[in-house]
Amino acid sequence: MVLALCTAFALSQAFRTVGAIMAGPLQKEFGLSAQALGIFSGSFHFAFGAMQLFMGIGIDLHGVRRTMLTAFPLAIAGAVLSAFAPGYGWLVVGQVLIGVGCAPAFLVCTVFIARHFPVTRFASISGLVLSIGGVGMLMTGTPLAWLVQEHSWRMGFAVLAVASVLAWLSILWGVREPLPQASGPRESMTAALRQFGALFAMPHTLGIMVLGAVTYAAFISLRGLWLGPLLVERHGFTLVQSGNVALIVSVISLIGAPLFGRMDRDGPARRPRIVACAFAYAGFFVAIALFDSAWIDIVCAVLIGFVSGFIVWQYADVRAAYPSAITGRAMAVFTMAMFLGVALMQWVTGIAASVAQAHGADPFRAVLATIAVLLVGATIAFAWLPAPKSDG
């Protein structure tokens, strides 16, 4: 059942990283600015993040299977609309639909694991799910680059739409949730929303959400939006060559997630390790910003892909920071912070690139420096703000 749920998560990963390969063709066809490109890519993540609270309530009230089967057809519709989009506006609408449809894709996996596996195995299994789901990023590396180069970006969306139909069918056929152990009156929507309010009132929530809003956003902003244009425009790579680099970064990220999951240590040691990894992570973005070398850019991008695996420790931190009764909603809020953070970071980096271009500066240096500053600021906030009581 976890594998069946992972098929939709893999498609979600593919949809959120198409920008790295499609950015150039879309700019040529629609005459997009760097800021418009950031809005295109960020619209998926904004819709995805904005729906997390509602998807969390849906999972609690109606279950993992029904929530996923109800939402995911919107992703299929969005992919079809994007494939036939007559203009930029329709393309953004398609991205919003895809974002809403994919909104429960990873959340259903984490909630399913939290409900049906031991707490001690949460990080390792979540890391494995991140690795399996990351196959979607492999699709948007060399395979998508070849498809776009030989046919068009529209064909890319068409193929993803067909794959999404197959993922929906695999969930319909393969997922059968165990019946709830306890019976009682169904929780109302108002009561469900009140639970979210209580979660936000906990003092340690702010630090968790601030760091959660930038760590995954940094990786996806590079891999899913700026890596392709960086290699093509700064170093003269072809689309397929940039796709090969994106493929390598994706493969390394698939190795990193389960490895960091296996290295997870419960208790007070986890949060200092998160802080150390976050600072190292920011350093690689600084290196790409400062050095105008293809090899340095590629090596640092690969290292970013690997070190991004520490994000699984953040999920384990969330799992340990809240009572089991609200685990699903805590995961929903954390995932919301992550993807609203992606939308915000892609919008902000688009503005940074446009401003840099207007002043004759290197737009990619501005983009990478912006990401590094956001990472460092959020890491300091995470370390300084209150921690869960169990972590001291």
HUWOWO-V183245 format. One record per run of one state. SS is the DSSP state (A for helix, B for strand, O for the rest). FROM is the first residue (numbers start at 1). LEN is the number of residues. Records with the same first field share a line. If there is no record, write none. Layout:
SS=FROM-LEN  FROM-LEN
//
This chain:
O=1-1  17-2  31-3  51-1  63-1  84-4  103-2  117-2  134-1  151-2  175-14  202-3  236-3  263-6  291-3  322-2  359-4  385-4  392-1
A=2-15  19-12  34-17  52-11  64-20  88-15  105-12  119-15  135-16  153-22  189-13  205-31  239-24  269-22  294-28  324-35  363-22  389-3
//
